Amino acid sequence: MKFEAEVGVLGGSGLYSMLDKATEMTVETPYGMPSARVAIGEVEGVKVAFLPRHGKEHQYPPHMIPVRANLWALQYIGVKRILGPCAAGSLQPHIKPGEFVICDQFMNFTDGRRHTFYDGPETTHVSAADPYCSDLRELAVNTAKKLKIPVHGKGTVVVVEGPRFSTRAESKFFSNNGWEVINMTQYPECVLARELGLCYVNISLITDYDVGLEGRHDIKPVNLDEVSRIFHENNKRVKDLIFKMIPNMVGETTCECSHALDSARIHLTQ
């Protein structure tokens, strides 16, 4: 496969038509077909690949997304850096709907997802101590501030299996641990990117307060209509941030993402 794009966008709800004048290509992978055909376009001269993680018709619920195929397809066509915007719920009162969080950590509460490319015979242990690209996180925060978008420079995203939302007990547990946001798609997306040596950054757009906040009867539990409304109201800001970041996402890297496999494999000596 020849070089097709350097930057990839794994779009969330509401970003399906992000690229104008894009051409679509089919990429077959060892892990099945991706969520959709990959759209290739340009942003200020930078070739960009866009792939809707839920499919063009939003036909893949979170636990059924072909994540390995999506990441493998982007890497196969030349992508080195990936933007992973998503809708997320807030677990803390100071993180409000309409604000952005550039996550630096995750807590995985999913079950049964295929979350590695390395099923053997060569055992591979990729470090996930800092799962998100430090360079891209800094770029995202600085760009959001320049655009006057309310942004939190770090946060832990709790990733639940879905497709249901949390119980009050679950949400209270997550909140009491000090974790900031909750989502259904961040795992294993970011880890699979790391296994391929790709830079990956998450942009969480806060759409709700999960089950509400304890003691606040004016804040109601999440519902899909409210999530969709807030996401669509802020969709332009998500696009503005992505488009401003892309021209600065090419060239040499100073992060460790591309070296993830350097010391990840066990080599036994006779």
LUMVEX-642178 format. One record per residue: residue in one letter; y, x, z of N, C-alpha, C, O in turn. Coordinates in steps of 0.05 Angstrom, whole numbers, plus 32768, in hexadecimal, padded with zeros to 4 digits. Layout:
residues N
AYXZYXZYXZYXZ
...
This chain:
residues 270
M7FE880118000800080008000801980128000801C80248011
K802B800C7FEE8044801C7FED80578012800280537FFD800E
F806B80238008807F801C801C808D80028014809780007FFD
E808F7FEF8026809C7FD6802080B47FD1803280C87FC5802A
A80B27FD9804C80C77FD4805F80C57FE7807680AF7FF2807C
E80DB7FEC808480DB7FFE809B80DF7FEF80B580D57FF880CA
V80ED7FD980B480F27FC980CC80E37FAE80C980E37FA280B4
G80D67FA580DF80C97F8C80DF80D47F7980F480DE7F828109
V80D47F5F80ED80DC7F4B810080C57F37810380BD7F2A80F0
L80BB7F35811C80A77F21812280B67F09812E80BB7F078146
G80BD7EF6811D80CF7EE1812480C27ECC813580AA7EC68133
G80D17EC1814780C97EAB815780D17E90814C80D87E8F8134
S80D07E7C815C80D87E61815380F57E61814881077E6C8155
G80F87E55813181137E528127811D7E69811681347E68810D
L810D7E7E811181177E95810181087E9780E781097EAC80DA
Y80FB7E8280DE80E97E8480C780F87E8C80AD80EC7E99809C
S81117E8380AA811F7E88809181357E9E8095814B7E9B808A
M812E7EB280A581437EC680AC814D7ED6809481657EDB8092
L813B7EDD808281437EEE806C81497EDE805381397ECD804A
D81617EE2804781687ED5802E815D7EE68017815B7EFF8019
K81577EDA8001814E7EE87FE881367EFB7FEE81357F117FE4
A81247EF17FFE810C7F02800580F67EFC7FF280F37EE67FE7
T80E57F107FEE80CC7F0D7FDF80B57F0D7FF380B67F1A8008
E80A07EFE7FEE808A7EFC800080717F0A7FF5806C7F0A7FDD
M80627F168007804A7F257FFF80347F1E801280387F1A802A
T801C7F1E800780047F1980167FF87F33801F7FF47F45800E
V7FF27F3680397FE67F4F80437FCC7F4880517FCC7F398064
E7FB67F5180467F9C7F4D80537F977F6480677F9E7F7B8061
T7F8C7F5E807D7F887F7280927F6A7F71809C7F5C7F5E8097
P7F627F8680AA7F477F8680B57F437F7180CB7F2D7F6D80D5
Y7F597F6580D47F597F5280EA7F5F7F3680E17F677F2480F0
G7F5B7F3180C77F607F1780BC7F7C7F1580AF7F897F2A80AD
M7F847EFD80A87F9E7EFA809C7FB47EF780B17FAF7EEB80C6
P7FCC7F0280AC7FE37EFE80BF7FEB7EE080C07FDF7ECF80B2
S7FFE7EDB80D180077EBF80D580127EB280BC80117E9A80B9
A801D7EC380AA80297EBA8091802B7ED1807E80257EE88085
R80337ECB8066803A7EE1805380537EF0805E80647EE3806B
V80547F098059806A7F1A806480827F188050807F7F1D8039
A80997F10805B80B17F0F804B80C07F29804C80C47F348061
I80C77F34803480D47F4E803280F07F49802780F47F3C8013
G81057F53803581207F51802C81307F69803581257F7D803E
E814A7F688032815C7F7E803A81727F75804C817D7F5F8049
V81797F86805F81917F81807081A17F9B806F81997FB0807A
E81B87F9A806281C97FB1805F81BA7FC9805581BD7FDF805F
G81A97FC58040819B7FDA803381817FE2804181737FF38036
V817B7FD6805881627FDD8066814D7FC8805F81527FB08061
K81367FD2805681207FC0804F81137FB58069810C7FC4807B
V81127F9A806A81087F8C808280F17F7A807B80F27F6C8067
A80DD7F7A808C80C67F68808A80C77F5380A080CA7F5A80B7
F80C67F3A809880C77F2480AB80AC7F1580AB80A27F0E8096
L80A17F1080C380887F0280C6808B7EEE80DD808E7EF680F4
P80897ED480D7808A7EC080ED80707EC080FD805B7EB980F2
R80727EC7811680597ECB812680497EB1812980317EB2812B
H80577E9A812980497E80812C80417E74811180367E5E8110
G80477E8280FB80427E7780E0805A7E6880D6806B7E6080E6
K805C7E6480BC80747E5780B180767E3A80B9808C7E2F80BA
E80607E2D80BF80617E1180C8805C7E0F80E680577DF980F1
H805F7E2580F4805B7E268111803F7E1C8118803B7E0D812B
Q802B7E24810880107E19810B7FFF7E29811E7FE97E208125
Y80087E4081277FF87E50813A80047E4E8156801A7E59815B
P7FF67E4081687FFF7E4181847FFD7E5D818F7FEF7E6E8184
P800A7E6281A6800B7E7E81B07FF07E8C81B37FEE7EA481AC
H7FDC7E7E81BC7FC27E8B81C17FB27E8F81A87F9D7E9B81A9
M7FBB7E8481917FAD7E8681787FBB7E9781637FB17E9A814D
I7FD17EA3816A7FE07EB481577FCE7ECC81507FC37ED98162
P7FCB7ED381367FBC7EEA812E7FCC7F0481327FD57F10811F
V7FCF7F0C814B7FE27F2181527FDA7F3C81467FEA7F4A813B
R7FC07F4281477FB77F5C813C7FBD7F5D811E7FC67F718114
A7FB77F4781107FBD7F4780F37FDB7F4A80ED7FE37F5880DB
N7FEB7F3D80FD80097F3E80F980137F5B80FC80217F6580EB
L800B7F68811280147F84811780097F97810280177FA880F8
W7FEF7F9480FC7FE37FA680E87FF07FA380CD7FF47FB780C0
A7FF67F8B80C580037F8680AB801E7F9380A980257FA08095
L802E7F9180BE80497F9E80BE80477FBC80BC80557FC980AD
Q80347FC780CC80317FE480CB80277FED80B0802F800380A6
Y80167FDD80A380097FE4808A801E7FE68074801C7FF78062
I80337FD6807580477FD78060805F7FEA806680737FEA8058
G805C7FFA807C806F800F80818082800A80988092801C809E
V80807FF380A680927FEE80BC808E800280D38077800780DA
K80A4800C80DE80A3801F80F480B08013810E80A9801C8124
R80C18000810A80CF7FF4812180CF7FD6811F80D37FCB810A
I80CA7FC9813680C77FAC813580D97F9E814A80DB7FA78161
L80E67F89814180F57F77815280E37F5F815880D87F528146
G80E17F58817280D07F41817A80E07F2C818980DC7F2981A1
P80F37F1D817C81017F08818B80EF7EF1819280DB7EEC8184
C80F57EE481A880E47ECD81B180F47EBB81C381087EC381CF
A80EB7EA381C580F67E9081D980E87E9581F480D07E9C81F4
A80F67E93820A80EA7E98822480F87E878239810F7E7E8236
G80EA7E83824F80F57E74826680FF7E87827B80F47E9D827E
S81137E7F828A811D7E8F82A0810E7E8982BA81077E7282BF
L81097E9E82CA80FC7E9B82E481107EA082FA81087E9E8312
Q81297EA782F3813D7EAE830781577EA08302815E7E9D82EB
P81657E978317817D7E87831381947E96830481A47E8982F7
H81957EB0830781AB7EBF82FA81A67EC482DC81B87ECE82CE
I818F7EBD82D281897EBF82B681897EA382AA81777E9382AF
K819D7E9D829A81A37E828292819B7E7C8276819B7E8E8265
P81957E63827081907E5B825481A77E63824281BE7E608248
G819F7E6D822A81B37E77821781B87E94821981C47EA08206
E81B07EA1822F81B37EBE8232819B7ECD822681867EC18222
F819E7EE7822181897EF78216817F7F0B822C818F7F14823D
V81657F11822B815A7F26823C814B7F3A822A813A7F32821B
I81527F54822D81447F69821F812F7F74823281357F868242
C81177F6A822F81027F70824380FA7F8E824380FA7F9B822E
D80F37F98825B80E97FB3825C80CD7FB5826880C07FCA8266
Q80C37F9E827380A87F9D827E809C7F82827880AA7F6F8273
F80817F81827A80747F678279805E7F65828E80557F798299
M80577F4C829580407F4682A6802E7F34829580377F1F828D
N80157F3C829180037F2D82807FF27F1A828F7FE27F2382A1
F7FF47F00828A7FE37EEC82967FD47EDC82807FCD7EC58284
T7FD17EE982697FC17EDC82547FA47EE182587F9C7EF18269
D7F937ED2824A7F767ED4824E7F687ED182337F6B7EBD8225
G7F587EE5822B7F477EE382147F537EEB81FA7F477EE981E5
R7F6C7EF681FA7F787EFF81E17F6D7F1A81D97F687F2B81E9
R7F6A7F1E81BE7F627F3881B47F7B7F4B81B57F8D7F4781A6
H7F7A7F5E81C87F937F6C81CE7F927F8A81C97FA17F9981D5
T7F7F7F9381B87F7F7FAF81B07F737FB281957F637FA1818C
F7F7B7FC781877F6E7FCE816D7F567FE081727F477FE6815F
Y7F537FEA818A7F3F7FFF818F7F277FF4819F7F277FF781B8
D7F147FE981917EFC7FDE819E7EE57FF2819E7ECF7FEB81A4
G7EEB800B81977ED6801F81967ED0802681797EDA80198167
P7EC0803B81747EB3804C81887EC4806181957EBC806D81A9
E7EDC8065818B7EEE807981977EFF806C81AC7F11805C81A6
T7EFA807181C67F09806481DC7F26806E81DC7F2C808681DB
T7F38805A81DD7F55806081DB7F64805281F27F61803981F5
H7F73806182017F82805682187FA0805C82137FAA8071821A
V7FAE804882087FCB804C82027FDB8045821B7FD780308227
S7FEE805682227FFF80518239801180398234801D8036821F
A80138027824880258010824680398011825D80447FFC8264
A803D802882698050802A8280806B801F8279807780118289
D807580268261808F801C82578089800F823C808C801D8228
P80817FF6823B80767FEA8223808A7FE5820D80827FE181F6
Y80A47FE5821380B87FE081FE80C77FF981F780CC800A8208
C80CF7FFC81DE80DC801481D480F7801781E28108800681E1
S80FB802E81EE8114803481FD812C803581EA8142802C81F1
D8129804181D3813F804381C08148802881B6815F802281B5
L8134801781AE813B7FFC81A481467FEA81BA81577FD981B4
R813D7FED81D281487FDD81E881657FE481EC81767FD281EF
E816C7FFD81EC8188800681F081997FFB81D981AF7FF281DD
L818F7FFD81C0819D7FF381A981A27FD581AC81B87FCB81A6
A818D7FC681B481907FA981B781A57FA181CB81B57F8F81C7
V81A47FAE81E281B87FA881F881D47FAE81EF81E67F9E81F2
N81D87FC681E381F37FCE81DB81FD7FBC81C482157FB581C4
T81EC7FB481B281F57FA3819C81FB7F8781A6820F7F7B819D
A81EC7F7D81B881F17F6281C4820D7F6281D2821C7F4F81CF
K82127F7881E0822C7F7981EE82437F7A81DB82587F6E81DF
K82407F8981C482557F8A81B0825A7F6F81A482707F68819C
L82457F5F81A282477F448196824F7F2F81AB82517F1781A5
K82537F3981C4825B7F2781DA82457F1281E0824C7EFB81E7
I822D7F1A81DC82167F0881E3820E7F0E8200820A7F258207
P820C7EFA821182047EFF822D81E77F0A822E81D47EFD8225
V81E47F22823881CB7F30823681C47F3D825181D57F48825F
H81AA7F3D8258819F7F4B826F81907F638264817E7F608253
G81977F7B826D818D7F94826281707F9B826881657FAD825C
K81647F8C827A81487F908280813D7F77828D814B7F668295
G81227F77828F81157F60829B80F77F60829680EE7F6B8282
T80E87F5582A880CB7F5382A580C47F37829A80CC7F2382A5
V80B57F37828480AC7F1E827880907F188281807E7F29827E
V808C7F01828C80717EF7829380667EE9827B80727ED78270
V804E7EF2827280427EE7825A802A7ED6826280167EE0826D
V802C7EBC825D80177EA9826480087EA0824B80127EA38234
E7FF07E96824E7FDE7E9082387FE97E7A82267FE77E7C820E
G7FF47E6582337FFC7E4E82237FE47E3F82187FCD7E47821F
P7FE77E2A820980017E20820080107E0E821580267E068211
R80037E09822C80107DF9824180267E0A824F80257E23824E
F80397DFC825B804D7E09826C80427E0D8288802C7E03828E
S80507E1A829980477E2182B480467E0982C780547DF682C3
T80357E0B82DB80377DF982F2804E7E03830480577E198301
R80567DF28317806B7DFB832A80617E12833B80707E258341
A80487E118343803D7E278353803C7E41834480447E56834F
E80347E41832B80347E59831B80507E64831880557E7C831B
S80637E538311807E7E5C830C808B7E67832580997E7B8324
K80857E5B833C808F7E65835680847E81835B80927E928365
F806A7E858356805E7E9F835A806C7EB4834880737EC98352
F80707EAE832F807E7EC1831D809A7EC6832680A37EDD8327
S80A97EB2832E80C47EB5833680C67EC5835080D77ED68352
N80B57EBF836480B57ECD837D80AF7EEA837B80B77EFA838C
N80A27EF28366809C7F0E836180B47F1D835480B37F358350
G80C97F0E834E80E17F1B834480E17F1E832680F37F2B831B
W80CD7F13831880CC7F1682FB80E07F0382EE80E67EEE82F9
E80EB7F0C82D781027EFE82CD80FD7EE782B981097ED282BB
V80EB7EEC82A680E77ED8829180CA7ED2828B80B87EE18294
I80C47EBC827E80A97EB4827880A67EAC825B80B87E9F824F
N80907EB3824E808C7EB08232806E7EAE822C805E7EB5823D
M80667EA78214804A7EA5820D80417EB881F680297EB881EF
T80537EC881EB804C7ED881D480507EF681D780477F0581C5
Q805C7EFF81EC80637F1C81ED804A7F2E81F1804B7F4581EA
Y80357F2381FB801C7F3281FE80077F2581EC80037F0D81ED
P7FF97F3581DB7FF97F5281DA800A7F5F81C580067F7581BD
E801E7F5081BB802E7F5981A480397F7581A980367F868198
C80477F7981C080547F9381C480407FA981C880457FC081C0
V80297FA381D480147FB881D980077FC081BF80017FD881BA
L80027FAD81AD7FF67FB3819380097FC4818280007FD68174
A80237FBF818480367FD0817780357FED8181803580008171
R80327FF0819B8030800B81A780178019819D801780318198
E8001800A819B7FE8801681927FEA802081757FDB8032816D
L7FFC801581668000801F814A801780338148801D803C8133
G8022803B815F8038804E815F80528043815580638052814B
L805680298157806E801C814E808280178165807A8012817B
C809C8018815E80B08011817280B37FF3817280B27FE6815D
Y80B57FE7818A80B67FCA818D80CA7FC381A380CB7FCF81B8
V80DB7FAF819D80EE7FA581B180ED7F8781B280EA7F7A819D
N80EE7F7C81CA80EF7F5F81CE810B7F5681D4811A7F6281E3
I81127F3F81C7812B7F3281CE81247F1681D6811D7F0581C6
S81267F1081F0811F7EF681FB81387EE481FC814B7EEB820B
L81377ECE81EE814D7EBB81F081447EA6820481307E988200
I81547EA38219814D7E91822F81547E748227816A7E6E8220
T813F7E63822881437E47821F81417E33823681487E1C8233
D81377E3C824E81327E288263812D7E37827D812E7E4F827E
Y81297E27829281227E3282AD81057E2D82B581007E2882CC
D80F37E2E82A280D67E2A82A780D27E0F82B580D77DFA82A9
V80C97E0E82CE80C47DF482DC80DD7DEC82EB80DC7DDA82FC
G80F47DF982E6810C7DF482F6810E7E08830C80FE7E1B830E
L81227E05831D81257E17833481227E08834E812D7DF28351
E81147E148360810E7E08837A81287E018388813A7E12838B
G812B7DE8839181437DE083A081597DD6838E816E7DCD8397
R81567DD88373816A7DCF8360815F7DB7835181517DBA833D
H81667DA0835A815C7D88834D816A7D81833381607D718324
D81807D8F832D818E7D8B831481827D9B82FD818A7D9782E6
I81707DAD830481637DBD82EF81467DB482EC81367DB782FF
K81407DA882D581267D9B82D181127DAE82C4811A7DC282B8
P80F87DA982C780E47DB982B980E77DBB829B80F37DA9828F
V80DD7DD0829080DF7DD4827380D27DBE826380BE7DB3826B
N80DF7DB7824C80D27DA5823980D97DB0821D80ED7DBD8219
L80C87DAA820A80CA7DB681EF80E47DAF81E180EF7DBF81D3
D80ED7D9681E581067D8E81D8811D7D9F81E1812E7DA781D0
E811F7DA581FB81357DB5820581337DD281FC81477DDE81F5
V811A7DDC81FB81167DF881F181207DF981D4812E7E0C81CD
S81187DE781C481207DE781A7813E7DE481A4814A7DF28194
R814A7DD381B481677DCF81B281767DE881B881887DF181A9
I81707DF581CE817F7E0D81D681797E2481C3818B7E3381BC
F81607E2681BA815A7E3C81A7816A7E38818D81757E4B8183
H816B7E20818281797E1B816981977E1F816D81A57E29815B
E81A17E18818481BE7E1C818981C57E3A818A81DC7E418182
N81B27E4A819281B87E67819481AB7E78817E81AC7E90817E
N81A07E6A816A81927E78815481A47E8B8145819B7EA1813D
K81BD7E83814181D07E94813381D47EAF814281D67EC48135
R81D67EAD815C81DB7EC6816C81C37ED9816A81C67EF1816A
V81AB7ECD816A81927EDD816781937EEC814C818E7F04814B
K819A7EDD8137819B7EE9811C81B17EFE811B81AD7F148110
D81C87EF8812781DE7F0C812781D67F26813481DB7F3C812A
L81C87F24814B81BF7F3C815981AB7F4B814881AE7F648146
I81987F3E813D81847F4B812D81907F598115818A7F70810F
F81A27F4B810781AE7F5780EF81C07F6E80F581C37F8180E5
K81CD7F6E810C81DE7F85811481CD7F9D811D81D57FB4811A
M81B57F97812881A47FAD813181967FBB811981937FD4811A
I818D7FAC8105817C7FB780F081877FD080E381787FE380DF
P81A17FD180DB81AA7FEA80CE81A8800380E081A9801980D5
N81A67FFF80FA81A48015810D8188801B81158183802A8129
M8174800F810881588012810F8149802380FC8130802280FB
V8156803380ED8149804580DA814F806280E18162806880F0
G8140807580D58144809180DB8131809B80F0811E808E80F7
E813780B380F9812580C1810D812680B38128813B80A78130
T811080B48137810F80A88151811080BE8167810880D58162
T811980B6817E811880C98195810680BE81AB810280CB81C0
C80FA80A781A680E8809A81BA80CC80A581B880C680B681A7
E80BB809C81CA809F80A681CA808B809381BC8073809881BC
C8095807D81B08083806981A58070807481908058806D8191
S807A8084817E8069808E8169805580A28172804280A98163
H805780AC818B804480BF8196803180B281AA802480C081BA
A802E809881A8801E808981BC8001809281BC7FF3809081D0
L7FF7809A81A57FDB80A281A37FD580BF81A87FBE80C881A7
D7FEA80CF81AC7FE780EC81AE7FD380F481C47FC3810681C1
S7FD480E681DB7FC280ED81F17FB380D481FB7FAD80D28213
A7FAD80C281E97FA180A881F17F8380A881ED7F76809481F5
R7F7880BC81E27F5B80BC81DC7F4C80D081ED7F5580E681F2
I7F3480C881F47F2280DA82047F1180EA81F07F0380DF81DF
H7F13810581F47F03811781E37EEF812581F57EF781368205
L7ED6811F81F17EC1812C82017EB8814681F47EB3814781DC
T7EB5815B82047EAB817481FA7E8D817782027E85816F8217
Q7E7E818381F07E62818881F57E5E819F82087E4781A6820F
